Amino acid sequence: MEVASGLIKLRPDAEQAQGEWQAAMSSRVNEVMQSLKDEGVQLESWFKVELAGESYLLWYMRAESLQKAVEVFQQSTKAIDLFHFQALSEFAVKDGHIETELLLHFENSD
């Protein structure tokens, strides 16, 4: 399994749009789970973080292949994937994605 995470800086006026995205994704769990299955994603989590008075989304993903997961998502025509992509573009700062560096990862397979 491969893991990755990152931060996405939110626009100052993004609170309502981010809340609507969160509510829609939560209410469409079956679609989300099918999309994750197609992408080979085992786990995807999103957190909201406040740093120095600015809001960010922190995402974490574990997948068979991160490259495959990204490619499948980018080529998807599923309604949930199109919604997810559009929503992020509405409330995220353009070029506001901050890559993270994996330092340690422990996984207990028992």
N, C-alpha and C positions, 0 to 999 in steps of 0.2 A: 504494500500500500504506500501511496505517496500522500504527503500532507502539504498544505499551503495555507497562508492567511494574508490578510492585508487590511489596510485602513482606507476608507472612502470618506473624504471630507464632505460634509453636508453644507448646503447653502444656508445662510442665516434664516431665511423664510421657509425652510423645508419641513417644519414640524408637522403641518397638516398632511402634506403629500406623503411624508415618511409614515405617518400613522395610517393613512389609507392603504399604502403598500403593505404594511405589516398586517392589517386586518384582512385584506384580500388574500394574501399568501396563506394566512392562517385558516381562512375559510375554504381554501381550495387545495387542501392537503392531498387528496387523491391525485390531482393533476401534478402537484409538486413531486410526489413520490414516484410517479411514473416517469417524469422527466429525469429525476435523479437516477433511477434504474437504467434508463437509456444512456445516460452519460457515464455510467459506471461509478457513480458517487455513492459512497457508503454513508457518509455523514456530512452535513452542512449546517453550520450554526452562524447566527448573526447576533451581534451585541451592539448596543449604543454606548459610546464613550464620550465623555466631556473632558477636553484637554485645553487648559489655558483659555477657557471661555468659549471654545469652539466645539461643535458637535461632529462626531465621526461615527461611521458604522465600521465595526470590526467583524470580518468574516473569517471563518475557519472551514476548511474542507479536507476530507479524506477520501481518496479515490484510487481505483485500480491504476489509472493513468491520468495525471492532471492534464496532459496535452489532449488526450481523447475527450475528457470532460469539457474542456474549453471549446474544442472543435465541434463537438455535437451540439453544445449550447449555441454557439455562433451560427450554426447552419439550421437550427431548429425553426420550424414554422408552427410549433405548438402555441396555442393561445396563452398559456401560462408563461412560457419563456418570452414571448413577445411583450407581454404585460410587464414582466420582471425587468427586462432590458429597458423598456420605455420609462417605467417608473424611476429606475435608478438614474436615467439621464435627466429626469425632471428635477430631482432633489439633490443630486450630487454636483459638486463643483467640477466644472470641466477641467480635465487633467488633475483632478484632486485625489487620485488613487496613489496610496503610498505602499510600496512593496515592503514586505517584512523578510527578515532573514531567520531561517530556522536554526536555532542553536541546540536545542535538545528536544527529543521526542521519545517517549517511552510508551510502549503498548503492551499490555498484559493480555496475552492470547488465551489464558486459561478460562 
